[in-house]
Amino acid sequence: MDRFNSARSLVRALAPTRPITCLRPDAAARASRYFVRNFPGEILYAVKTNPMPEILDAVHNAGVRRYDVASITEIDQITRRFPDARVSYMHPVKSRDDIGQAYFKYGVRDFALDSGDELEKILSATDNADDLNLLIRLAVPNFHAELDLSAKFGMAPLAGAELLFKCRSLAKRLGVCFHVGSQCMNPSAYGTAIHMVRDLIVSSGVTLDIVDVGGGFPSAYPHMEPPPLNAYMGEIALALKTLPVGDGCEIWAEPGRALVAEAASTLVRVDLRRDGFLYINDGTYGSLFDAGVPGFIFPARAIRPTGKVSGRLAAFSFYGPTCDSLDFMKGPFMLADDIGEGDYIEIGLTGAYGSAMRTHFNGFYSDEMALLTDAPMLTMYRPGAATDWPSADGPLRQNTGNAS
Ligand SMILES: Cc1ncc(COP(=O)(O)O)c(C=O)c1O
């Protein structure tokens, strides 16, 4: 893969006609190292967030050996690539075929569930195995996250307590998991959820072997500057102390976004400008889903192939290349006010749920990639300080210079 020291050098060397995923694997490694060193338990990388080989390798090289997977395809990819990996099937609804394959073909033992029907499926598909690690998914409030992950999955406390009780005698190890919602902006969400787990342990009278605090750890986007990650680690460590569990209880987390958001940006070209609207060659059916309905505002900078863009910034919205009006990204994305057709835009922080969600809709699909060696446009991880970054330092180091 070609390597450049910035998106600007890439544009000047290649003048690409299709969108390019610009990878910064070092950023994924740096974030992974922070989590491995600072989270008080095991890190399971949520593979769905970004399964590109370069990113998987960076996360693995940083010391992550466990993976939260959602499908047989992910299980197959991870077990082939990393023979030392342990995969945990944390999707609460799975087909019988997939459960059976995961158990018998790939040796998976960790399964999440949030209903009695799913328990029945897991038991029958594994021939009533007696070495299952079962994790009950609890629904938790979503006061602070951009994307709710407790509407579709997760049990209410009473039903959760009943299922927990039932699973105690069936599971080798028994756990509870939850997801506070993606891009969780307030560490207290983890405290609230862990206190719900405490109430569940008390009401069910069951001992737990695993508490899995899920994903949700934030990344830094314009207009969304979360508290430092140390505040999340502190809140979790404090809340865990209140749990009536033994020393042997394992603590897991399944971060996705926070590990890889900074590890890619998307380089697009402007095909047309209509006032404050830029028609670009990638969109919500490509690498920019989160800029659509979820309305994430990504950092962006304009790059002119020859010459310079204006130093004055203006607010723009984007239209993607497909015929669908939903292929719209409201922004505002702040860019040089004289940007126009033929200019490029580097859209930063697209490493999480970016290229992983590309479709071929309308025939637009680009798998072109390049490696960049410069810093991500925004970061939660100060260079060299990922292990001991004091919370008082503030959350962000910003690198928003106009590249032209
Ligand atoms: C079960 C599960 N774990 C972890 C994650 C990763 O979440 P995040 O990217 O917010 O850290 C997700 C995201 O959808 C998920 O569904």
The ligand as an SDF file (V2000), in Angstrom:
LIG
                    3D

 16 16  0  0  0  0  0  0  0  0999 V2000
  -22.0390   -5.8590   21.5720 C   0  0  0  0  0  0  0  0  0  0  0  0
  -21.2160   -4.6580   21.2040 C   0  0  0  0  0  0  0  0  0  0  0  0
  -20.0370   -4.4780   21.8290 N   0  0  0  0  0  0  0  0  0  0  0  0
  -19.2270   -3.4390   21.5300 C   0  0  0  0  0  0  0  0  0  0  0  0
  -19.5660   -2.5360   20.5600 C   0  0  0  0  0  0  0  0  0  0  0  0
  -18.6230   -1.4070   20.2710 C   0  0  0  0  0  0  0  0  0  0  0  0
  -19.1680   -0.2110   20.6960 O   0  0  0  0  0  0  0  0  0  0  0  0
  -18.3590    1.1570   20.6090 P   0  0  0  0  0  0  0  0  0  0  0  0
  -17.8760    1.3000   19.2240 O   0  0  0  0  0  0  0  0  0  0  0  0
  -19.3690    2.1860   20.9820 O   0  0  0  0  0  0  0  0  0  0  0  0
  -17.2420    1.0780   21.5870 O   0  0  0  0  0  0  0  0  0  0  0  0
  -20.8060   -2.6550   19.8960 C   0  0  0  0  0  0  0  0  0  0  0  0
  -21.2210   -1.6800   18.8820 C   0  0  0  0  0  0  0  0  0  0  0  0
  -22.2220   -1.7650   18.2460 O   0  0  0  0  0  0  0  0  0  0  0  0
  -21.6520   -3.7580   20.2290 C   0  0  0  0  0  0  0  0  0  0  0  0
  -22.8170   -3.9480   19.6130 O   0  0  0  0  0  0  0  0  0  0  0  0
  1  2  1  0
  2  3  1  0
  2 15  2  0
  3  4  2  0
  4  5  1  0
  5  6  1  0
  5 12  2  0
  6  7  1  0
  7  8  1  0
  8  9  2  0
  8 10  1  0
  8 11  1  0
 12 13  1  0
 12 15  1  0
 13 14  2  0
 15 16  1  0
M  END
$$$$
